[in-house]
C-alpha cells in the first residue's frame, strides 16, 4: 500500500493522485513541516500495484 499527502488547497495535486488510483484515507487534518508551519492536508492511499508514476 502506498500513502501520500496533499495540501487541501492544492487541487491539481489532489486530482493527479485520484487519476493515479489514490483514494482519500484517514489521517491528520493538519501536517507540520520541519520548520514548524502547520498546513491543512488530505491523506490518500493506493492499495493496488505500484503505478508507473512511482519510483522504487
C-alpha positions in Angstrom: 0.0 0.0 0.0 1.3 3.5 -0.9 0.4 6.6 1.0 0.6 10.2 0.1 -0.4 13.6 1.5 -1.6 16.7 -0.4 -2.4 20.2 0.7 -6.1 20.7 0.9 -5.9 23.8 -1.4 -3.7 22.0 -4.0 -6.5 20.8 -6.2 -4.2 19.9 -9.1 -2.1 17.6 -6.9 -5.3 16.0 -5.5 -6.7 15.4 -8.9 -3.5 13.9 -10.1 -3.4 11.5 -7.2 -7.0 10.5 -7.8 -6.3 9.9 -11.5 -3.4 7.6 -10.5 -5.7 5.5 -8.4 -5.3 7.0 -5.0 -8.4 7.4 -2.7 -8.9 9.6 0.3 -7.8 8.0 3.5 -8.0 8.8 7.2 -5.2 11.0 8.6 -4.4 14.1 10.5 -6.2 17.3 9.1 -3.0 19.3 9.7 0.6 18.5 8.7 3.5 20.0 10.5 6.6 20.9 8.3 10.1 20.7 9.6 10.2 24.5 10.1 7.1 24.3 12.4 4.5 25.6 9.9 1.2 23.7 10.0 -0.8 23.2 6.8 -4.3 21.8 6.1 -3.8 18.4 4.4 -5.6 15.5 2.9 -4.3 11.9 3.0 -4.5 9.4 0.2 -3.8 5.7 -0.2 -3.3 3.4 -3.1 -3.8 -0.3 -2.5 -3.0 -1.6 -6.0 0.3 -2.5 -7.5 2.8 0.4 -7.9 1.8 2.7 -10.8 4.1 3.9 -13.5 4.4 7.3 -11.7 6.0 5.9 -8.6 9.7 5.1 -8.2 11.1 2.1 -6.3 
